[in-house]
Structures are given as C-alpha cells and as structure tokens.
Amino acid sequence: MENYFVLGLVLGLIFGIFLANHIPQNFHQVPITNADKEKWFKTLPSLEGIPYHWGGQNPKNGFDCSGLIVYLYNQLGVKHFVYQGKLVYDVSADALFKYNVILEDASSAKQGDLIFFDVNGDSIMDHVAILDKIDKNGKVWIWDATDIVDGININKVSHRVLSNIWNKNPIFGKPLKVIFK
C-alpha cells in the first residue's frame, strides 16, 4: 500500500511538471479583492473540523496548510500560482510566501491576508494561516490546517486563537492571484 502511495506521488509530480511546462505564461498578478476574501470566509466554516492530511487539498482527503489555501483559491476559479516565474497548479507555504503575496507590516494586515511562519529557522516558510481578526483583547484569530501546535494535537482545519504569535516571528502578506493577459 505504501509503495502505491509513493508511486502516486511520483506520477503526480511528473504530471505536474508536464502541465507546468504547457501552461500559458502570459500572465500578471493582482491582489485578491475584498469580494474574493468574503468568499473565502463564507467557505471556511464549512471546512472546520476536516482532518489534517499532509499534501491534502480537498474536503474528501483532508488539508494541509497550503492545501487549504490552494483549495480556497480554486473556489474563486483561480487555478494557477507563480513559482520561479512560471505558472503551476500547486504551491507550498514557502512558494506562496516567495511568489504569491505582497509582504506587509502586521499593522497593515487585514482579514483574509496570509500569515507565514518559519518554524525551523531555516529561511523556508513551513506554515501558512489566514488572518481572521484581532479581537478587542488583542488576540489574533486565524484559520488554518495543522497537525500539532505548541505540543497540542489539532489535526484538522480550525478557527482558533494563535497563541504567542509575536514569539513565532510571523510574516504577513497580501494574497495575489494570477490574471491572464
């Protein structure tokens, strides 16, 4: 069974590379709109509690952090992301950070913006969450898909307070979407 899983991953990667080389490259990026963000926040409650699954990108199989973001973009009809100057169908948290957001200060962040974390301190973004709000007590509320946070098993898509956020060196970004010329 495990061999079939690995084979599936390898074939999926090969297929993805093939597709990436056959996607039109005449595009530009624009920030997602407030209406796009509203659609995200109408969709998110229906995803709460769906299990965490590394590499997952849909409600049936579960989500990982970047898979949740990819799914939300797909619900807007956005199927492509930028990676190293080319278009691809799938991205990691790090690729979202490097190629698909406009970096911003925390004080400028708004609902629907993305928050990135370099968990391992290796300059690679390991986690991404969606900013919901900062409440009247200063608590930061997010939506994300994760397995373990601060030693606590979460293993699902959740709407939660992000504890000790400022100790985790968050980086905020305004999400961009691909538009074809």
C-alpha positions as CSV (number, residue, x, y, z in Angstrom):
1,M,0.0,0.0,0.0
2,E,2.8,2.4,0.9
3,N,4.5,1.7,-2.4
4,Y,1.3,2.7,-4.3
5,F,1.2,5.9,-2.3
6,V,4.8,6.7,-3.2
7,L,4.2,5.7,-6.9
8,G,1.2,8.0,-6.9
9,L,3.2,10.9,-5.6
10,V,6.0,10.4,-8.2
11,L,3.5,10.2,-11.0
12,G,1.6,13.2,-9.7
13,L,4.9,15.2,-9.6
14,I,5.8,14.2,-13.2
15,F,2.3,15.1,-14.4
16,G,2.5,18.4,-12.6
17,I,5.9,19.2,-14.2
18,F,4.5,18.3,-17.6
19,L,1.5,20.5,-17.1
20,A,3.6,23.4,-15.7
21,N,5.6,23.3,-19.0
22,H,2.4,23.5,-21.0
23,I,0.6,26.4,-19.2
24,P,0.4,29.7,-21.0
25,Q,2.9,32.1,-19.5
26,N,1.2,35.4,-20.5
27,F,0.0,36.5,-17.0
28,H,0.3,39.0,-14.2
29,Q,-0.6,39.0,-10.6
30,V,-3.1,41.3,-8.8
31,P,-4.2,41.3,-5.1
32,I,-7.3,39.3,-4.4
33,T,-10.3,41.5,-3.9
34,N,-12.4,42.1,-0.8
35,A,-15.2,40.1,-2.5
36,D,-12.7,37.2,-3.0
37,K,-11.9,37.3,0.7
38,E,-15.6,37.4,1.6
39,K,-16.0,34.2,-0.5
40,W,-13.1,32.6,1.5
41,F,-14.8,33.5,4.8
42,K,-18.1,32.1,3.6
43,T,-16.4,28.8,2.7
44,L,-14.1,28.4,5.7
45,P,-16.8,27.4,8.3
46,S,-17.9,24.5,6.1
47,L,-14.3,23.2,6.2
48,E,-13.9,23.4,10.0
49,G,-13.1,20.0,11.5
50,I,-11.9,18.4,8.3
51,P,-8.9,16.3,9.2
52,Y,-5.3,17.4,8.6
53,H,-3.6,15.4,5.9
54,W,-0.1,16.3,4.7
55,G,-0.4,17.2,1.0
56,G,-4.2,17.3,1.2
57,Q,-6.1,19.8,-0.9
58,N,-9.8,18.9,-0.7
59,P,-12.5,18.2,1.9
60,K,-12.7,14.5,1.0
61,N,-9.0,13.7,1.6
62,G,-8.2,16.5,4.1
63,F,-5.9,19.5,4.0
64,D,-2.5,20.7,5.0
65,C,-1.9,24.4,5.5
66,S,-1.0,25.3,1.9
67,G,-3.6,22.8,0.5
68,L,-6.3,24.8,2.4
69,I,-5.1,28.0,0.7
70,V,-4.9,26.3,-2.7
71,Y,-8.5,25.0,-2.3
72,L,-9.8,28.5,-1.3
73,Y,-8.2,30.0,-4.4
74,N,-9.7,27.2,-6.6
75,Q,-13.1,28.1,-5.2
76,L,-12.6,31.6,-6.7
77,G,-11.8,30.0,-10.0
78,V,-8.1,30.7,-9.6
79,K,-6.2,27.5,-10.6
80,H,-2.6,28.8,-11.1
81,F,0.1,30.1,-8.9
82,V,3.5,31.5,-9.6
83,Y,6.6,29.5,-8.9
84,Q,10.1,30.7,-10.0
85,G,8.5,32.8,-12.8
86,K,6.3,30.1,-14.2
87,L,2.7,29.0,-13.5
88,V,1.9,25.9,-11.5
89,Y,-1.2,24.3,-10.1
90,D,0.1,23.7,-6.6
91,V,2.3,25.5,-4.2
92,S,3.9,25.1,-0.7
93,A,3.7,27.6,2.1
94,D,7.2,28.7,1.1
95,A,6.2,29.2,-2.6
96,L,3.1,31.2,-1.5
97,F,5.3,33.4,0.5
98,K,8.1,33.9,-2.1
99,Y,6.0,34.3,-5.2
100,N,2.3,34.9,-4.4
101,V,2.0,37.7,-1.8
102,I,2.9,41.3,-1.3
103,L,4.7,41.5,2.1
104,E,3.3,43.9,4.6
105,D,3.7,45.0,8.2
106,A,1.5,43.4,10.8
107,S,-0.2,46.8,11.4
108,S,-1.4,46.9,7.8
109,A,-2.7,43.3,7.8
110,K,-6.4,42.8,7.2
111,Q,-8.9,39.9,7.3
112,G,-8.0,37.4,4.6
113,D,-4.3,38.3,4.5
114,L,-1.9,35.4,5.0
115,I,0.5,34.8,7.9
116,F,3.7,32.8,7.3
117,F,5.9,31.1,9.8
118,D,9.5,29.8,9.5
119,V,9.1,27.1,12.2
120,N,12.6,25.6,11.8
121,G,14.5,28.9,11.4
122,D,15.9,27.8,8.1
123,S,14.5,30.7,5.9
124,I,11.9,28.3,4.5
125,M,8.3,29.1,5.4
126,D,6.8,25.9,6.9
127,H,3.3,27.1,7.7
128,V,0.7,29.5,6.4
129,A,-2.5,30.6,8.1
130,I,-5.3,33.0,7.1
131,L,-5.8,36.1,9.3
132,D,-9.4,36.4,10.5
133,K,-9.3,39.2,13.1
134,I,-7.6,40.7,16.0
135,D,-10.2,40.9,18.8
136,K,-10.7,43.6,21.4
137,N,-8.4,41.8,23.7
138,G,-5.6,41.8,21.1
139,K,-5.9,38.1,20.4
140,V,-5.1,37.0,16.8
141,W,-7.7,34.7,15.3
142,I,-6.8,32.6,12.3
143,W,-8.0,29.8,10.1
144,D,-5.5,27.0,9.2
145,A,-4.9,23.3,8.8
146,T,-2.3,21.9,11.1
147,D,-1.3,18.8,13.0
148,I,0.5,19.9,16.2
149,V,0.7,23.4,17.7
150,D,2.7,24.1,20.8
151,G,2.7,20.4,21.6
152,I,-1.1,20.1,21.3
153,N,-2.6,17.8,18.7
154,I,-5.0,19.7,16.5
155,N,-5.1,17.5,13.3
156,K,-7.8,19.5,11.5
157,V,-8.9,22.7,9.8
158,S,-9.7,25.0,12.7
159,H,-10.6,28.6,13.6
160,R,-8.6,29.4,16.6
161,V,-6.6,32.0,18.6
162,L,-3.0,31.9,17.6
163,S,-1.2,31.9,20.9
164,N,2.2,33.6,21.4
165,I,2.1,34.9,17.8
166,W,4.7,37.5,18.3
167,N,7.2,34.9,19.6
168,K,6.8,33.0,16.4
169,N,8.1,35.7,14.1
170,P,5.1,35.9,11.8
171,I,5.4,37.5,8.4
172,F,2.2,38.9,6.8
173,G,1.4,39.1,3.2
174,K,-1.5,40.3,0.9
175,P,-2.5,37.3,-1.3
176,L,-2.1,37.7,-5.1
177,K,-4.0,35.9,-7.8
178,V,-2.9,35.2,-11.4
179,I,-4.7,37.0,-14.2
180,F,-4.1,36.1,-17.8
181,K,-3.4,39.0,-20.2
